[in-house]
Amino acid sequence: MADYGLSNPEITIPVTTDDDPRCGHFISRGLGRIKKGDPVLIGFCCDEGVRRNNGRPGAAQAPELIRNAFYRLTPDPLRFYAFTHWLKRTHDAGNIHAGSNMEQAQEQLGRLVGDLLTAGACPIVIGGGHETTMGHFLGYVHAGKEVTILNIDAHPDVRENRDGKGHSGSVFRQALEHESGLCAGYRVAGLQPQAIAKSHLDFLKSRNAMIRYAYALNKEALDTLLEDSGTDMLMSMDMDAVDSAFAPGVSAPSSSGLSQSIWLHSAWSAGLNRKIRSFDLVEVNPEYDIDNRTVRLAALTIWQFIRGRAEGTE
């Protein structure tokens, strides 16, 4: 594979006995030899899109902290062999650091994700602001694959570009209007009515987007969003969809967001669903976290996605 501007993350795995392994003990560092279905972790260290959207920066710090928390979790003891089988298949590709040149970094992420999709792998992208997902989507453009996007989010993120530039709140409009025409549809769940402009809702309706509001989102409603779209699916999970009591460290906290139960069920269901070809987790802002509460929930979200993959192959 080509050079994607990757750097190695700083990971600290706890020293444990043989009868107390952690997830990080099973994961391969670097891309190595990718096989069909292999999960590949990619950090996207960027918050320039949040800054452009007048949000509070800090999400660029998240990938290393989330990784460290994920590496310290224990494999699922209820499905230990299936779970560790998937961990052994997991590669940690490293981080892409965006700096102020967000578009170049998104292009680097897109080339990497595109090559992984072509190889049949399952990219798991750890952001970063929601601008992460534009680079993620560009992977489908590079691979020439049509995709339906599913977003768990308090906001639809279909704002217009600012001064001709994309940002964390414009991602899904950019994807829907992309010249490739490869965004086949958009499904968004967890929306907060008090955080959506009517013009944005009108845009979603004009694009036949599937919409679910936070107050009506339960496991059954979520399952309808995961129904077969006829194309591959990209899953994006924005931590600001979660109630701020559970996730205070985000770019735009929500006082009436989703419960941890619904949030984690979403990640598990995505892992279980083989139409979900790739996954990203965004908008964790460690600068505003309390006792690493949000970072730990983010790590558990990735754990649940892997758990879904493992359960789907038992």
C-alpha positions in Angstrom: 0.0 0.0 0.0 1.0 3.6 -0.5 2.3 6.2 2.0 -0.6 7.8 3.7 1.3 10.1 6.1 0.7 7.8 9.0 2.4 8.1 12.4 2.6 5.5 15.2 0.3 6.2 18.2 1.8 6.2 21.7 0.1 3.2 23.3 0.6 2.0 26.9 -0.7 -1.5 27.5 -0.9 -2.7 31.1 1.3 -5.5 32.2 -1.0 -8.4 33.1 -0.8 -12.1 33.8 -1.6 -14.7 31.2 -5.1 -15.2 32.7 -5.9 -11.5 32.5 -5.2 -10.4 28.9 -6.3 -7.0 27.5 -7.5 -6.1 24.0 -4.3 -4.5 23.1 -2.3 -7.7 23.6 -4.0 -9.2 20.5 -3.9 -6.3 18.0 -1.3 -6.0 15.3 0.6 -2.7 14.8 0.8 -1.4 11.3 -1.1 -2.4 8.2 0.7 -5.7 7.6 -1.1 -8.3 5.4 -4.7 -7.3 5.2 -7.3 -10.1 4.7 -11.0 -9.8 3.8 -13.0 -8.6 6.7 -10.1 -7.5 8.9 -10.8 -4.5 11.1 -8.3 -1.7 10.7 -8.0 1.1 13.3 -7.1 4.6 11.9 -6.7 7.7 14.0 -7.7 11.0 12.4 -6.2 13.8 14.6 -8.1 16.8 13.4 -10.3 19.6 14.8 -9.9 22.2 12.1 -13.4 21.5 10.9 -14.8 22.1 14.4 -12.9 25.4 14.5 -14.3 26.4 11.2 -17.8 25.6 12.5 -17.3 27.9 15.5 -17.2 24.9 17.9 -14.7 24.2 20.7 -11.5 22.6 19.5 -9.8 19.7 21.2 -11.0 16.6 19.3 -7.6 16.2 17.7 -6.3 14.8 21.0 -9.0 12.1 21.1 -7.6 9.2 18.9 -4.6 8.4 21.2 -6.6 8.6 24.4 -9.5 6.4 23.0 -7.0 3.9 21.7 -5.3 3.6 25.1 -8.6 3.1 26.8 -9.7 0.5 24.3 -6.4 -1.4 24.5 -6.9 -1.7 28.3 -10.3 -3.3 28.1 -10.6 -7.0 28.5 -11.9 -9.3 25.7 -15.6 -10.3 26.1 -15.5 -13.2 28.5 -18.9 -14.5 27.3 -17.5 -14.9 23.7 -13.8 -15.0 24.5 -12.5 -17.1 21.6 -14.7 -15.4 19.0 -13.9 -12.0 20.3 -10.1 -12.6 20.5 -10.2 -14.1 17.0 -11.4 -10.7 15.8 -8.9 -8.9 17.9 -6.1 -10.9 16.3 -7.4 -9.9 12.9 -7.4 -6.2 13.9 -4.6 -4.0 12.6 -3.7 -0.6 14.0 -2.6 1.5 11.1 -1.6 4.6 13.1 -2.7 8.2 12.9 -3.1 10.9 10.3 -2.4 14.3 11.7 -4.3 17.1 9.9 -3.0 20.3 11.3 -4.5 23.3 9.4 -4.5 21.5 6.0 -7.7 19.6 6.6 -8.5 18.9 3.0 -5.1 17.3 2.4 -5.6 15.1 5.4 -9.1 14.1 4.3 -7.6 13.1 1.0 -5.0 11.0 2.7 -7.6 9.3 4.8 -9.8 8.8 1.7 -6.9 7.1 -0.2 -6.2 4.8 2.8 -9.9 3.9 3.4 -10.3 3.3 -0.3 -7.4 0.9 -0.5 -8.7 -0.9 2.6 -12.2 -1.2 1.2 -10.8 -2.5 -2.1 -8.9 -5.1 -0.1 -12.1 -6.1 1.7 -11.1 -4.8 5.1 -13.3 -2.9 7.6 -11.9 0.5 8.4 -12.6 1.8 12.0 -11.8 5.5 12.0 -11.3 7.3 15.3 -11.7 11.1 15.0 -11.3 14.0 15.3 -14.2 16.3 14.6 -17.0 15.2 12.3 -14.9 16.4 9.4 -13.4 13.0 9.8 -16.4 11.5 8.0 -15.7 13.4 4.8 -12.3 11.8 4.5 -14.0 8.5 5.4 -16.6 8.9 2.6 -13.8 9.8 0.1 -12.6 6.3 0.7 -15.7 5.0 -1.1 -15.1 7.6 -3.9 -11.5 6.3 -4.3 -12.8 2.7 -4.3 -15.6 3.5 -6.7 -18.2 2.1 -4.3 -21.7 3.4 -3.8 -22.6 3.8 -0.1 -25.5 4.7 2.1 -24.4 6.7 5.2 -25.9 6.1 8.6 -25.2 8.8 11.2 -26.0 8.7 15.0 -25.9 12.4 15.9 -27.7 15.2 17.6 -27.3 17.3 14.5 -27.8 16.4 10.8 -24.5 18.2 9.8 -25.9 19.5 6.4 -24.8 23.1 6.7 -23.5 25.0 3.7 -19.7 25.3 3.4 -18.1 28.4 4.9 -16.1 30.6 2.6 -16.1 27.7 0.1 -14.6 25.3 2.7 -16.1 22.3 4.4 -16.2 22.0 8.2 -17.6 19.7 10.9 -21.2 20.7 10.3 -21.2 20.4 6.5 -20.1 16.8 6.0 -23.2 15.1 4.9 -24.3 17.8 2.5 -20.9 17.5 1.0 -21.3 13.8 0.6 -24.8 14.0 -0.8 -23.8 16.7 -3.3 -20.4 15.1 -4.2 -19.7 15.0 -7.9 -19.1 11.3 -7.8 -22.8 10.6 -7.0 -21.7 7.7 -4.8 -23.7 8.7 -1.7 -26.8 6.7 -2.4 -28.7 7.8 0.7 -28.5 9.3 4.2 -30.0 8.1 7.4 -29.6 10.0 10.7 -30.8 9.1 14.2 -30.6 10.9 17.5 -31.5 14.3 16.2 -32.5 17.1 18.7 -35.3 19.3 17.3 -34.1 22.3 19.1 -30.7 22.0 17.3 -32.0 21.8 13.7 -32.7 24.7 11.4 -35.8 24.3 9.3 -33.8 24.9 6.1 -31.6 21.9 7.1 -34.7 19.7 7.7 -36.1 20.8 4.3 -32.8 19.8 2.7 -33.0 16.4 4.3 -36.6 15.9 3.1 -35.6 16.9 -0.4 -32.9 14.2 -0.3 -35.4 11.6 1.0 -33.2 11.2 4.1 -34.4 8.8 6.8 -34.7 10.7 10.1 -35.2 9.5 13.7 -35.3 12.0 16.6 -33.7 11.3 20.0 -36.9 11.3 22.0 -38.3 8.5 19.8 -35.2 6.4 19.3 -35.4 3.0 20.8 -33.8 -0.3 19.7 -36.7 -1.2 17.3 -36.5 2.2 15.6 -32.7 1.9 15.4 -33.0 -1.5 13.7 -35.1 0.0 10.9 -32.2 2.3 10.1 -29.9 -0.6 9.7 -32.1 -2.4 7.3 -30.6 -3.3 3.9 -30.2 -0.3 1.7 -29.1 -2.2 -1.4 -25.6 -0.7 -1.1 -22.7 -0.9 1.3 -23.2 1.2 4.4 -20.9 3.6 6.3 -21.7 4.1 10.0 -20.7 7.3 11.7 -21.2 7.8 15.5 -21.0 11.3 16.9 -20.5 11.3 20.7 -22.5 14.5 21.0 -25.6 12.4 20.5 -25.1 11.0 24.0 -26.6 12.8 27.0 -23.9 15.1 28.5 -24.3 13.3 31.9 -22.6 10.3 30.2 -20.5 12.2 27.7 -19.5 15.7 28.9 -16.3 15.8 26.8 -17.6 16.5 23.4 -17.5 19.4 20.9 -21.2 20.3 21.4 -22.7 18.7 24.6 -26.4 17.7 24.7 -28.5 17.8 27.9 -31.2 15.7 26.4 -29.2 13.2 24.4 -29.3 9.4 24.1 -28.8 7.0 26.9 -25.6 4.9 27.1 -27.8 1.8 26.5 -29.2 3.0 23.1 -25.8 4.3 22.1 -23.9 1.1 22.8 -26.7 -1.0 21.2 -26.1 1.1 18.1 -22.5 0.2 18.0 -23.2 -3.5 18.6 -25.9 -3.6 15.9 -23.5 -2.0 13.4 -20.9 -4.6 14.1 -23.4 -7.4 13.7 -24.6 -6.0 10.4 -22.4 -7.1 7.5 -23.7 -4.4 5.2 -21.8 -2.0 7.4 -18.5 -1.9 5.6 -16.8 0.8 7.7 -17.3 2.7 10.9 -16.2 6.0 12.5 -16.4 7.6 15.9 -16.1 11.3 16.2 -16.3 14.5 18.3 -14.8 13.3 21.6 -13.1 16.4 23.1 -10.8 15.4 26.0 -10.3 19.0 27.1 -13.8 19.1 28.5 -14.0 15.5 29.7 -14.6 14.6 33.4 -12.7 11.6 34.8 -12.2 10.3 31.3 -15.9 9.5 31.2 -16.4 10.3 27.5 -13.1 8.7 26.4 -14.0 5.5 28.2 -17.5 5.4 26.6 -15.9 5.9 23.2 -13.5 3.0 23.8 -16.4 0.8 24.9 -18.2 1.9 21.7 -15.4 0.4 19.6 -15.4 -2.7 21.9 -19.1 -3.1 21.2 -18.6 -2.8 17.4 -16.0 -5.6 17.6 -18.3 -7.6 19.9 -21.0 -7.4 17.2 -18.6 -8.6 14.5 -17.6 -11.5 16.8 -21.2 -12.5 17.5 -22.1 -12.4 13.9 -19.5 -15.2 13.1 -20.1 -17.5 16.0 
